[in-house]
Amino acid sequence: MPDFIQIHPSDNVAVALRPIPKGTEFQGVAANMDIPQGHKMALRGVAEGENVVKYGFAIGHATAAIAPGDWVHTHNMATNLEGEMEYAYHPKAVPVKPIPAGTFQGYRRKDGRAATRNEIWIIPTVGCVNDVAKALVRDNQDLVQGSIDGLYTFTHPFGCSQTGEDHAQTRKLLAALTRHPNAGAVLVLSLGCENLTHEQFLAELGDFDPERVQFLTCQDVPDELVAGREALEKCAAFAGQFKREPIPASELVVGMKCGGSDGLSGITANPTVGRFSDLLVAMGGSTVLTEVPEMFGAEGFLMDRCISEEVFQKAVSMINGFKAYFIRHNEVVYDNPSPGNKQGGITTLEDKSCGCVQKGGSAPIMDVIGYGEQVTTKGLNMLYGPGNDLVSATALTAAGAHVILFTTGRGTPFGAPAPTMKIATNTPLATKKTTWIDFNAGVVADGAKTLDEAAQDLMALVLEVCSGKKTRAEEKGFREISIFKDGVVL
């Protein structure tokens, strides 16, 4: 196994691919101290105030003089980031070369859309009926038979006592989940007095198939569990019609997310996902990149790949709009990475962002979509959403992701409504957490696979999952949502 990697020839640091003892040499530089896995070692002297360069990009500056072989981290470097920025468009979008599309065994919906699961979803419009929804799931598992893959609910605390943008976002997000193709049928469960009214929800939902979507207002019936059973029987009768059939991978939408990142995230798992993204785009499919705050400081990797000036301006608006959100709440835009990220070797937000955006591969950015909006353009899309794992994975599902690729260096059991595949950045994590991890990208750091080889293996596994293979999170029944909130609660 190699000891270090210098990611870009211009980097003045190297990253430890395993725990490195003091005295270990790399490119003629000996480590002056033990270097933890995923952490940085200086390849040359860095003067106080001089930039630390990784990925060929400044990820911060030295706060003290750094000698060759020194450990480089929070004790001797800091971010360069401030507030909003002005950007200029220098188009460098290079279309990917088309390749034949693979296939998966999916479901074809009546409106022509593809799906990777055929489930019944209960969508509460307000938190007051969460326990009713849970009881309906618990008591009606006998309906899960034939081609129906499961019965699930996604509870949340909102839908009432919300105003303005928060109220609109809740309504938009829940309607988007109701439209998701992986739900063969949906029961929309209301209380009856919430400020997310039935009429508002119908207006947000738009056209729908009345056989596919059932509604129940609990205050309108003597026994909501009895009425709920009747509605779910209708859902099961409708969803049970669908059978798996071959579908081209060009119809897939795949969300890309990272959480519990470490210093290897931008070296193994994220670039593996980036190469997967390029493969799927080359097949005619769609991928979605979100976590806007984890683009801060790495915008240069993305902006010039926008396919047009119009898309570039949408990207600028998204990035600066999210920075304005931070500033509006009197928060600095660089209040990141998390303690776990730092322990794993990520020092500044630029460091984290440069690794995060590796998931976007090299394909042109075809569109930028808002929170609760759905992918309508083939290719790589950017989605407005925070870095928070639960909130962003929910937004990816609402955008229409059939499956989510979730890279992690420290591990997490979380699952979104869409099948959520956990991709380990390092082999020790994959070995330790076999009940969490679906794919080990640590083989890249081990020298066992190239990034391209790992991406091909990941593509094969994604097609298996889209054909019905359960993710580790699905095996445990781990599925939940979290809705973006900004304003007051009445």
Beta strands, then each sheet from edge to edge (+ up, - down):
strand 1: 4-5
strand 2: 13-16
strand 3: 25-26
strand 4: 29-30
strand 5: 40-42
strand 6: 51-54
strand 7: 57-62
strand 8: 71-72
strand 9: 77-78
strand 10: 103-108
strand 11: 114-115
strand 12: 119-124
strand 13: 150-153
strand 14: 183-190
strand 15: 213-217
strand 16: 244-248
strand 17: 253-258
strand 18: 286-289
strand 19: 365-369
strand 20: 379-383
strand 21: 403-408
strand 22: 420-424
strand 23: 439-440
sheet 1: 1+ 2- 5+ 8-
sheet 2: 3+ 4-
sheet 3: 6+ 7- 9+
sheet 4: 11+ 10- 16+
sheet 5: 13+ 12+ 14+ 15+
sheet 6: 19+ 20+ 18+ 17+ 21+ 22+ 23+
end
